[in-house]
Amino acid sequence: MESRAPGGTDVVFTGPGDMFDDAVEREFCRPPDQTLLALARDERVGRLFVADAWRSAPISIVRRRPLRLVERISVAEREVFRIRPHRLRRRDSTDTRAIARAYRAYGDVIGKALAHVGGGCHPGPPSASLVTYDPFVAAYAESSWIANTVYFGQDDWATGEGVRPWWGAYRDAYVRIEERGTSIFVVSQELADRVSPRAVVVPNGVNPDVWRPRHPPPARIDDLPPPRAIYSGTIDGRLEAGLVEQTAEAVGSLIMIGHFGDPSVIRWLEGLENVHVFGTVGQVELAATVQACDLGVIPHRDQAGIRAMSPLKLYEYLAAGLPVLAVDLPPLHGVADDRVLLCRPDQWAEAMPAAMELGHASEGRRLAFIDGVAWGRRMQPVVDVAVGVTY
């Protein structure tokens, strides 16, 4: 484990309301995880800190989680300081003023951790960049140590179904982020239109180390009848039921693999013929599973939150060489247009044979696509801004 030489820019990174353990468990597959890896690998970054979201002290005590503020960990073979902020309640208030107070306190707690690592007692003058995926952190974390704030919008929090009670607070946070002149990155143009005209669009990508190799098909997938269609990702109410059923009827096997977000949706899927439901797997097994299929599908509902996403599955399907059939939504435009067939829901059944006829991409084209959307390339502008580069 190595530390960077002095003189680089110190950076504090915070994810979208989760802990560092979550990134480890999912094998650093999401955009926030890849931002952290890109920061860890960049020689221009001095000391690197990764701060968990607020955690409940009573719950951490009951679950025997560490309460110490700072610990040393390793990320991408370098030393990183992990910060564990605690308060009494885990969940945020829905009152904007209370949220603002909580995240000013969050900034001060991080400042205390920076001072501790530096051998002091109090945060110093502006000395580090704050890179965050949490709009409340970007909007309200104010402390003397913050020299530069970078916000990365992975989702539209103001329309997310799981955070409906906070929609108003998130809209207020967007206004505050813009007023502060924060550097803003987002995953789609649709999200940029909602957050800030200054936002820079950085869509999702893939890990070349995982997706470039051709993996042997997992036995449980190889045994399923072809042709095989696949849906990967969170399995919940974002799925349009009729399109899933039409897909299952038209193929030999429809594989649904990923995080189980809604038990009722899982029960419905398990009752359909030709549908095979699997939980979350490691990244290599996921790549092997997608590569063993013939068509990637994105049968999503047309909802505000979904229209602002950059579907990671789209890039993974294409990295596996699959043609893609998807409901026509804004973030899907302009990505390998001749390999992605977009249609209205009422055109789905008619479009499926045409999508299947596209077949697998040539190996040269598949590898070129992976190189073009590699996470390291995607995250370079974010890291540049974090270390003070201006465009």
C-alpha positions as CSV (number, residue, x, y, z in Angstrom):
1,M,0.0,0.0,0.0
2,E,1.5,3.3,-1.1
3,S,0.9,6.9,-0.3
4,R,1.1,9.7,-2.8
5,A,4.0,12.2,-2.6
6,P,3.3,15.5,-0.9
7,G,2.2,18.4,-3.0
8,G,-0.8,16.8,-4.6
9,T,-4.4,18.0,-4.1
10,D,-6.1,16.4,-1.1
11,V,-9.6,15.1,-2.0
12,V,-12.5,14.0,0.0
13,F,-15.0,11.7,-1.7
14,T,-18.5,10.8,-0.6
15,G,-20.9,8.5,-2.4
16,P,-24.7,8.6,-2.8
17,G,-25.8,7.9,0.8
18,D,-23.9,4.6,1.2
19,M,-20.8,3.3,2.9
20,F,-17.4,2.2,1.5
21,D,-18.4,-1.4,2.4
22,D,-21.2,-1.2,-0.2
23,A,-18.7,-0.4,-2.9
24,V,-16.5,-3.3,-1.9
25,E,-19.5,-5.7,-1.9
26,R,-20.6,-4.7,-5.4
27,E,-17.0,-4.9,-6.7
28,F,-16.8,-1.2,-7.5
29,C,-19.2,-1.6,-10.5
30,R,-21.1,1.7,-10.2
31,P,-20.2,5.2,-11.2
32,P,-19.4,6.4,-7.7
33,D,-17.1,3.5,-7.1
34,Q,-15.3,4.2,-10.4
35,T,-14.9,7.8,-9.5
36,L,-13.2,6.7,-6.2
37,L,-10.9,4.3,-8.1
38,A,-10.0,7.0,-10.6
39,L,-9.1,9.4,-7.8
40,A,-7.0,6.7,-6.1
41,R,-5.0,6.0,-9.3
42,D,-4.3,9.6,-10.2
43,E,-0.8,10.9,-9.2
44,R,-2.1,14.4,-8.8
45,V,-4.2,13.5,-5.8
46,G,-2.4,13.9,-2.5
47,R,-4.2,12.5,0.5
48,L,-7.4,10.8,-0.4
49,F,-10.3,10.5,2.0
50,V,-13.5,8.5,1.5
51,A,-16.4,9.5,3.8
52,D,-19.3,7.3,4.6
53,A,-22.8,8.8,4.7
54,W,-24.2,9.7,8.1
55,R,-24.7,6.6,10.3
56,S,-26.7,6.1,13.5
57,A,-24.4,5.8,16.5
58,P,-26.9,3.6,18.5
59,I,-27.3,1.2,15.6
60,S,-23.6,1.0,15.0
61,I,-23.1,0.1,18.7
62,V,-25.8,-2.6,18.5
63,R,-24.3,-4.0,15.3
64,R,-20.7,-3.7,16.7
65,R,-19.6,-1.4,13.9
66,P,-16.5,0.7,14.5
67,L,-17.3,4.2,15.9
68,R,-13.8,5.6,15.5
69,L,-13.8,8.6,13.1
70,V,-10.8,7.7,10.9
71,E,-9.2,4.5,9.8
72,R,-6.6,3.6,7.1
73,I,-7.7,1.4,4.3
74,S,-6.4,0.5,0.8
75,V,-8.0,1.5,-2.5
76,A,-6.4,0.6,-5.8
77,E,-3.2,-0.3,-3.9
78,R,-2.8,3.1,-2.2
79,E,-3.5,4.3,1.3
80,V,-6.8,6.0,1.8
81,F,-8.3,7.5,5.0
82,R,-11.9,6.3,5.6
83,I,-14.1,8.7,7.6
84,R,-17.1,7.3,9.5
85,P,-19.5,10.2,10.5
86,H,-22.1,9.3,13.2
87,R,-25.2,11.0,14.6
88,L,-28.2,9.8,16.6
89,R,-30.5,9.2,13.6
90,R,-29.6,7.6,10.3
91,R,-32.4,9.0,8.2
92,D,-32.5,12.7,7.1
93,S,-35.3,15.0,8.1
94,T,-37.6,16.1,5.3
95,D,-37.3,19.7,6.5
96,T,-34.9,21.7,4.3
97,R,-33.6,23.8,7.2
98,A,-32.9,20.7,9.3
99,I,-31.1,19.1,6.3
100,A,-29.0,22.2,5.9
101,R,-27.9,22.1,9.5
102,A,-27.2,18.4,9.3
103,Y,-24.9,18.7,6.3
104,R,-23.1,21.7,7.6
105,A,-22.3,19.5,10.6
106,Y,-21.3,16.7,8.2
107,G,-18.8,19.1,6.6
108,D,-17.4,20.0,10.1
109,V,-17.0,16.3,11.0
110,I,-15.0,15.7,7.9
111,G,-12.9,18.7,8.7
112,K,-12.2,17.3,12.1
113,A,-11.1,14.1,10.5
114,L,-8.8,16.0,8.1
115,A,-7.3,17.9,11.1
116,H,-6.8,14.6,13.0
117,V,-4.9,13.0,10.0
118,G,-2.8,16.2,9.7
119,G,-1.9,16.2,13.4
120,G,-4.0,19.2,14.3
121,C,-7.2,19.9,16.3
122,H,-9.2,22.1,14.0
123,P,-9.9,22.3,10.2
124,G,-7.4,24.6,8.5
125,P,-7.9,27.0,5.7
126,P,-9.3,25.8,2.3
127,S,-7.1,22.8,1.6
128,A,-9.0,20.0,-0.1
129,S,-11.5,19.3,-2.8
130,L,-14.9,17.7,-2.0
131,V,-16.2,15.3,-4.6
132,T,-19.7,14.0,-3.8
133,Y,-22.6,12.1,-5.3
134,D,-24.9,13.3,-2.6
135,P,-26.9,16.5,-3.4
136,F,-27.3,17.4,0.2
137,V,-23.6,17.2,0.8
138,A,-23.0,19.3,-2.4
139,A,-25.6,21.9,-1.4
140,Y,-25.0,22.3,2.4
141,A,-21.6,21.0,3.5
142,E,-19.8,24.2,4.4
143,S,-16.5,24.2,6.3
144,S,-13.2,26.0,6.3
145,W,-11.3,23.1,4.7
146,I,-13.4,23.0,1.4
147,A,-11.5,24.6,-1.5
148,N,-13.5,23.2,-4.3
149,T,-16.7,21.2,-4.6
150,V,-17.6,18.8,-7.4
151,Y,-21.1,17.3,-7.6
152,F,-21.8,14.2,-9.7
153,G,-25.5,13.5,-10.4
154,Q,-26.1,9.8,-10.9
155,D,-29.9,9.9,-10.6
156,D,-32.5,12.6,-10.4
157,W,-33.1,12.5,-6.7
158,A,-36.1,14.9,-7.0
159,T,-38.1,12.2,-8.9
160,G,-36.8,9.0,-7.5
161,E,-39.6,6.7,-6.3
162,G,-37.7,5.5,-3.2
163,V,-37.2,9.1,-1.9
164,R,-40.6,10.7,-2.6
165,P,-40.8,12.4,0.9
166,W,-37.6,14.3,0.1
167,W,-38.4,15.5,-3.4
168,G,-38.9,19.1,-2.4
169,A,-35.7,19.1,-0.4
170,Y,-33.8,17.7,-3.3
171,R,-35.2,20.4,-5.6
172,D,-34.1,23.0,-3.1
173,A,-30.6,21.3,-3.0
174,Y,-30.3,21.6,-6.8
175,V,-31.0,25.3,-6.5
176,R,-28.4,25.7,-3.8
177,I,-25.8,23.7,-5.8
178,E,-26.3,26.0,-8.7
179,E,-26.1,29.2,-6.6
180,R,-22.8,28.0,-5.1
181,G,-21.2,27.7,-8.5
182,T,-20.3,24.1,-7.8
183,S,-18.7,22.1,-10.6
184,I,-21.4,19.7,-11.8
185,F,-21.3,16.4,-13.7
186,V,-24.4,14.3,-14.6
187,V,-25.0,11.0,-16.4
188,S,-27.4,12.2,-19.0
189,Q,-28.5,15.4,-20.8
190,E,-32.0,14.9,-19.5
191,L,-30.6,15.2,-15.9
192,A,-28.4,18.2,-16.9
193,D,-31.6,19.9,-18.1
194,R,-33.1,19.4,-14.7
195,V,-30.1,20.3,-12.5
196,S,-28.0,23.0,-14.3
197,P,-27.2,24.4,-17.7
198,R,-23.5,24.2,-16.7
199,A,-23.6,20.5,-16.0
200,V,-21.1,18.3,-18.0
201,V,-22.6,15.0,-19.2
202,V,-20.5,11.9,-18.3
203,P,-22.5,8.7,-19.2
204,N,-21.9,5.3,-17.7
205,G,-19.1,3.0,-18.8
206,V,-17.6,-0.4,-18.3
207,N,-14.5,-2.0,-16.7
208,P,-12.3,-3.3,-19.6
209,D,-10.6,-5.8,-17.3
210,V,-14.0,-7.5,-16.8
211,W,-15.6,-7.1,-20.2
212,R,-12.8,-7.5,-22.8
213,P,-12.1,-11.2,-22.0
214,R,-14.4,-13.8,-23.4
215,H,-15.6,-15.8,-20.4
216,P,-16.9,-19.4,-20.6
217,P,-20.7,-19.4,-20.1
218,P,-21.9,-20.3,-16.6
219,A,-23.4,-23.8,-16.6
220,R,-26.8,-22.7,-15.3
221,I,-27.0,-20.3,-18.3
222,D,-25.5,-22.6,-20.9
223,D,-28.2,-25.2,-20.1
224,L,-31.1,-22.8,-20.9
225,P,-32.7,-23.0,-24.3
226,P,-31.7,-20.4,-26.9
227,P,-32.2,-17.8,-28.1
228,R,-31.6,-16.1,-24.8
229,A,-32.6,-12.5,-23.9
230,I,-31.3,-10.8,-20.8
231,Y,-32.3,-8.0,-18.4
232,S,-29.7,-7.1,-15.9
233,G,-30.0,-4.6,-13.0
234,T,-32.4,-3.8,-10.3
235,I,-35.6,-5.8,-10.7
236,D,-38.5,-3.7,-9.5
237,G,-41.5,-1.6,-10.6
238,R,-39.5,0.1,-13.4
239,L,-40.3,-2.9,-15.6
240,E,-43.2,-2.7,-18.0
241,A,-45.0,-6.0,-17.4
242,G,-46.5,-6.4,-20.9
243,L,-43.1,-6.0,-22.5
244,V,-41.5,-8.6,-20.3
245,E,-44.2,-11.0,-21.0
246,Q,-43.9,-10.4,-24.8
247,T,-40.2,-11.0,-24.6
248,A,-40.6,-14.3,-22.7
249,E,-43.0,-15.5,-25.3
250,A,-40.7,-14.7,-28.2
251,V,-37.4,-16.3,-27.0
252,G,-36.3,-19.6,-25.7
253,S,-35.2,-18.1,-22.3
254,L,-35.5,-14.7,-20.7
255,I,-32.9,-14.2,-18.0
256,M,-33.6,-11.6,-15.3
257,I,-30.5,-11.0,-13.1
258,G,-29.6,-8.5,-10.5
259,H,-30.7,-6.8,-7.3
260,F,-34.2,-7.9,-6.1
261,G,-35.8,-4.5,-5.5
262,D,-39.5,-5.5,-5.2
263,P,-40.6,-9.0,-3.9
264,S,-43.9,-8.8,-5.6
265,V,-42.2,-8.3,-9.0
266,I,-39.9,-11.3,-8.3
267,R,-42.9,-13.5,-7.5
268,W,-44.6,-12.4,-10.7
269,L,-41.5,-13.1,-12.8
270,E,-41.0,-16.5,-11.3
271,G,-44.5,-17.5,-12.4
272,L,-43.8,-16.8,-16.1
273,E,-42.8,-19.5,-18.5
274,N,-39.3,-19.2,-20.0
275,V,-38.3,-16.7,-17.4
276,H,-35.3,-17.4,-15.2
277,V,-34.6,-15.1,-12.2
278,F,-31.2,-14.9,-10.6
279,G,-29.9,-12.6,-7.8
280,T,-26.8,-10.4,-7.8
281,V,-23.6,-12.0,-8.9
282,G,-19.9,-10.9,-9.2
283,Q,-18.8,-8.8,-12.1
284,V,-17.0,-11.6,-14.0
285,E,-20.0,-13.9,-13.7
286,L,-22.3,-11.1,-14.8
287,A,-20.1,-10.6,-17.9
288,A,-20.0,-14.3,-18.6
289,T,-23.8,-14.4,-18.3
290,V,-24.4,-11.5,-20.6
291,Q,-22.0,-12.8,-23.2
292,A,-23.9,-16.1,-23.2
293,C,-27.0,-14.4,-24.4
294,D,-28.3,-13.2,-27.8
295,L,-30.3,-10.0,-27.0
296,G,-30.2,-7.4,-24.3
297,V,-33.5,-5.8,-23.4
298,I,-34.5,-2.7,-21.5
299,P,-38.3,-2.9,-21.1
300,H,-38.6,0.1,-18.8
301,R,-41.6,2.2,-18.0
302,D,-41.5,5.8,-19.2
303,Q,-41.1,7.6,-15.8
304,A,-39.4,10.8,-14.8
305,G,-36.6,9.2,-12.8
306,I,-35.9,6.6,-15.5
307,R,-35.7,9.2,-18.3
308,A,-32.8,10.9,-16.4
309,M,-30.8,7.7,-16.0
310,S,-27.8,6.4,-18.0
311,P,-28.6,2.7,-17.9
312,L,-25.4,0.8,-17.0
313,K,-27.0,-2.3,-18.6
314,L,-26.9,-0.7,-22.0
315,Y,-23.2,-0.4,-22.0
316,E,-22.7,-3.9,-20.6
317,Y,-24.9,-5.4,-23.3
318,L,-22.9,-3.7,-26.0
319,A,-19.6,-4.6,-24.3
320,A,-20.7,-8.2,-24.6
321,G,-21.5,-7.7,-28.3
322,L,-25.3,-8.1,-28.0
323,P,-27.8,-6.2,-30.0
324,V,-30.2,-4.2,-27.7
325,L,-34.0,-3.7,-27.8
326,A,-35.2,-0.9,-25.6
327,V,-38.1,1.4,-25.0
328,D,-37.3,4.8,-26.6
329,L,-36.1,7.0,-23.7
330,P,-33.7,10.0,-24.0
331,P,-30.6,8.5,-22.4
332,L,-30.5,5.7,-24.9
333,H,-30.0,7.9,-27.9
334,G,-26.6,8.3,-29.5
335,V,-25.1,5.1,-28.1
336,A,-24.1,2.6,-30.9
337,D,-27.3,3.6,-32.8
338,D,-27.2,0.8,-35.3
339,R,-26.9,-1.8,-32.5
340,V,-29.6,-0.4,-30.3
341,L,-33.2,-0.7,-31.6
342,L,-35.5,1.8,-29.9
343,C,-39.2,1.6,-30.1
344,R,-42.5,2.6,-28.5
345,P,-44.1,0.0,-26.1
346,D,-46.8,-0.8,-28.8
347,Q,-44.0,-1.6,-31.3
348,W,-42.1,-4.0,-29.0
349,A,-43.3,-7.4,-30.3
350,E,-42.8,-6.3,-33.9
351,A,-39.3,-4.9,-33.2
352,M,-38.0,-8.0,-31.4
353,P,-37.3,-10.1,-34.5
354,A,-35.5,-7.2,-36.1
355,A,-33.3,-6.7,-33.0
356,M,-32.5,-10.5,-32.9
357,E,-31.5,-10.4,-36.6
358,L,-28.7,-7.9,-35.8
359,G,-26.8,-10.7,-34.3
360,H,-23.6,-10.4,-32.3
361,A,-21.1,-7.6,-33.1
362,S,-17.8,-8.5,-34.5
363,E,-15.0,-9.0,-32.0
364,G,-13.2,-5.9,-33.3
365,R,-16.2,-3.7,-32.9
366,R,-17.0,-5.1,-29.5
367,L,-13.5,-4.4,-28.2
368,A,-13.5,-0.9,-29.8
369,F,-16.7,-0.1,-28.0
370,I,-15.3,-1.2,-24.7
371,D,-12.2,1.0,-25.1
372,G,-14.3,4.0,-26.0
373,V,-16.5,3.8,-22.9
374,A,-13.8,2.5,-20.4
375,W,-14.4,3.9,-16.9
376,G,-10.9,5.4,-16.8
377,R,-11.7,7.5,-19.8
378,R,-15.1,8.5,-18.6
379,M,-13.9,9.7,-15.2
380,Q,-10.9,11.7,-16.4
381,P,-12.8,15.1,-16.5
382,V,-14.1,14.6,-13.0
383,V,-10.7,13.9,-11.6
384,D,-9.2,16.8,-13.6
385,V,-11.7,19.3,-12.0
386,A,-11.1,17.8,-8.6
387,V,-7.4,18.5,-8.8
388,G,-7.9,22.0,-10.1
389,V,-7.8,21.7,-13.9
390,T,-10.1,24.1,-15.6
391,Y,-11.6,23.7,-19.1
